[in-house]
Amino acid sequence: MGKVKLTVIESNCRGGNCKKGDEYIVGDLCPPICHELWNCIYPFVYALQNGADLDYGNGRSKQFNAKCPDVGRVCIHGEYIEK
C-alpha cells in the first residue's frame, strides 16, 4: 500500500489541531487531525493508497484538495508519494 502526504495549505481551525504548513505522511495510521476533517478526506486517502487517480482540475491525478466541513476553516492538499 502506498503513502499519502497531507499538507495544510490554509487554516483557521477552531480546535487548533491544524496549522498552515503542517505536513503528515499517512501510512497505516490516522494522522493527528480532527475526526471531522479525517472523515471527509479518508475516502480520497484510501483511494490514493490503492493506486487510484482522482478528478483534479480538468484532468485526473494522484492528488486532491479538500476543505474542512466546518465552513472550510481548514484547506488540505493530499498527494500520493512512492512507498
Kinemage of the C-alpha trace (Angstrom):
@kinemage 1
@onewidth
@group {chain A} dominant
@subgroup {mainchain}
@vectorlist {calphas} color= white
{ca met a 1} P 0.000 0.000 0.000
{ca gly a 2} L 1.303 3.445 -0.911
{ca lys a 3} L 1.586 6.513 1.291
{ca val a 4} L -0.127 9.884 1.075
{ca lys a 5} L 1.379 13.197 2.103
{ca leu a 6} L -1.095 15.689 3.578
{ca thr a 7} L -0.234 19.392 3.713
{ca val a 8} L -2.364 22.022 5.445
{ca ile a 9} L -2.499 24.926 2.976
{ca glu a 10} L -4.844 27.249 4.904
{ca ser a 11} L -6.033 27.087 8.491
{ca asn a 12} L -8.413 28.880 10.802
{ca cys a 13} L -9.007 25.751 12.887
{ca arg a 14} L -11.264 26.295 15.908
{ca gly a 15} L -9.644 23.493 17.862
{ca gly a 16} L -6.086 24.457 16.962
{ca asn a 17} L -5.461 20.968 15.545
{ca cys a 18} L -4.202 22.113 12.144
{ca lys a 19} L -1.792 24.920 11.388
{ca lys a 20} L -0.795 26.208 7.962
{ca gly a 21} L 2.237 24.277 6.763
{ca asp a 22} L 1.624 21.163 8.884
{ca glu a 23} L 2.573 18.011 6.953
{ca tyr a 24} L 1.656 14.402 7.659
{ca ile a 25} L 2.624 11.166 5.941
{ca val a 26} L -0.262 8.700 6.084
{ca gly a 27} L 0.651 5.033 6.031
{ca asp a 28} L -1.327 2.714 8.264
{ca leu a 29} L -2.464 5.159 10.953
{ca cys a 30} L -4.687 8.224 11.044
{ca pro a 31} L -2.694 11.458 11.407
{ca pro a 32} L -3.339 13.743 14.408
{ca ile a 33} L -6.108 15.819 12.813
{ca cys a 34} L -9.710 16.226 13.918
{ca his a 35} L -12.154 13.422 13.178
{ca glu a 36} L -14.446 15.639 11.119
{ca leu a 37} L -11.701 16.541 8.637
{ca trp a 38} L -10.361 12.971 8.601
{ca asn a 39} L -13.833 11.597 7.821
{ca cys a 40} L -14.051 13.945 4.815
{ca ile a 41} L -10.651 13.127 3.344
{ca tyr a 42} L -10.311 9.435 4.227
{ca pro a 43} L -12.003 8.152 1.033
{ca phe a 44} L -9.505 10.141 -1.066
{ca val a 45} L -6.544 8.981 1.021
{ca tyr a 46} L -7.649 5.345 0.815
{ca ala a 47} L -8.163 5.578 -2.956
{ca leu a 48} L -4.704 7.077 -3.484
{ca gln a 49} L -3.071 4.473 -1.244
{ca asn a 50} L -4.561 1.829 -3.511
{ca gly a 51} L -3.425 3.318 -6.819
{ca ala a 52} L -6.388 5.450 -7.887
{ca asp a 53} L -6.295 8.600 -9.983
{ca leu a 54} L -8.743 11.259 -8.794
{ca asp a 55} L -10.526 14.106 -10.564
{ca tyr a 56} L -8.245 17.121 -10.193
{ca gly a 57} L -8.808 20.308 -12.150
{ca asn a 58} L -9.558 19.428 -15.765
{ca gly a 59} L -7.928 16.019 -15.577
{ca arg a 60} L -7.042 13.154 -13.302
{ca ser a 61} L -4.119 12.976 -10.931
{ca lys a 62} L -2.826 11.284 -7.782
{ca gln a 63} L -3.708 14.279 -5.616
{ca phe a 64} L -6.663 16.146 -4.135
{ca asn a 65} L -7.651 19.330 -2.322
{ca ala a 66} L -10.327 19.318 0.361
{ca lys a 67} L -11.859 21.647 2.931
{ca cys a 68} L -12.964 21.105 6.494
{ca pro a 69} L -16.718 20.555 6.909
{ca asp a 70} L -16.715 23.394 9.484
{ca val a 71} L -17.306 26.099 6.866
{ca gly a 72} L -13.999 25.290 5.144
{ca arg a 73} L -11.842 26.546 8.027
{ca val a 74} L -9.016 24.198 7.019
{ca cys a 75} L -7.859 23.510 3.454
{ca ile a 76} L -5.690 20.470 2.923
{ca his a 77} L -3.783 19.080 -0.049
{ca gly a 78} L -3.132 15.360 -0.381
{ca glu a 79} L -0.782 13.667 -2.813
{ca tyr a 80} L 0.410 10.135 -3.393
{ca ile a 81} L 4.078 9.516 -2.658
{ca glu a 82} L 6.078 6.454 -3.534
{ca lys a 83} L 6.405 3.670 -0.984
